[in-house]
Amino acid sequence: MEGIITSMKSMSELAHDFLLDVLHEQAICVDATLGLGRDSRFFLDHRAAHVFAYEVQPELYAASCEKMT
């Protein structure tokens, strides 16, 4: 089946692709929806100097803290 898309990137993957070219060692990033920490981990893995992450759900915050340590 030629021409059929079998998989698409998620919005997060598209955003990460876009950000790869602009992240640098002095970057300050904000993750306004920490969730399970995937975006924050992406920023840290790609040399961001600082990441400020916010989460309003205590369960997700606790899960993220556990994953990050």
QUITAQUI-V825543 format. One line per field, one symbol per residue. burial: + if it has 24 or more other ideal C-beta (glycine too) atoms within 12 Angstrom, else -. A space follows every 10 residues. Layout:
burial=???
This chain:
burial=---------- ---------- --+-----+- +--+-+++++ -++----+-- +-+------- ---+-----
